[in-house]
Amino acid sequence: MVMEKKRMDCPSLPPGWKKEEVIRKSGLSAGKSDVYYYSPKGKKFRSKPQLSRYLGNTVDLGCFDFRTGKMMPGKLQKNKQRLRNENLTINKGKPDLNTGLPIRQTASIFKQPVTKVVNHPSNKVKTDLQRATEQPRQLFWEKRLKGLSASDITEEVLRSMELPKGLTSLGPDTSDETLLSAISSALHMSSSPITGQTTSAAEKNPAIWLNTSQPLCKAFIVTDQDIREQEQKVIQARRCLEDALMVDRMARASESSRDSEDKAA
């Protein structure tokens, strides 16, 4: 595919940033263009979220238009107004909770009120609290997590964690990566203990005996040794993070001093 590239300075971003517009010359998408941004170090950015993660709090990109490379405060106001209108529309769609007396619809031209009976001594109302609070769940929804992976700001896929030997997947087509995502989701969304599928019948026919509040794995027990090993891993990870933050802080200080020297020169 033949393309025409135009690279220019972007005054809306810090000095040294370049904007590149690539115009497609052939194919079904001829005439369309793709926009990229390059940092002073030559790093390429393909989207506004990626650019925002890299710049952090140094630049406010709330009203930055990625395609034109300009700050457009009017666009931010339009987005706020659109969200406000959507909220009003949602509020209008709420059910009517008015407890006023209903009006009987008869052939008479006069509106005739009727009496609404909401309680009667002979009425017996049974309430199942478990059914009232429990939401329906889709079986084997964890399969939708298959193929998904996390990446850093450079869009490089992060290395997956290794599951302990005591965790064994259960159910159709469940890999270790899917099981790890399911356990992470359960720990994040559920307030009850995570024990796995405690009934042995779930191994024979998980479609019938599956406990949807637990991840797709066999029952497991966390020992004191497992907890101590995990504590050591957390301590080691915190030390690595502390070292990385220290290196980043020193690099920023060095870069800031170089910029000051360049300005003074």
Summary of the structure (lengths in Angstrom):
residues: 265
radius of gyration: 29.8
end to end distance: 45.6
largest distance: 93.8
contacts: 506
relative contact order: 0.06
helix: 38%
strand: 14%
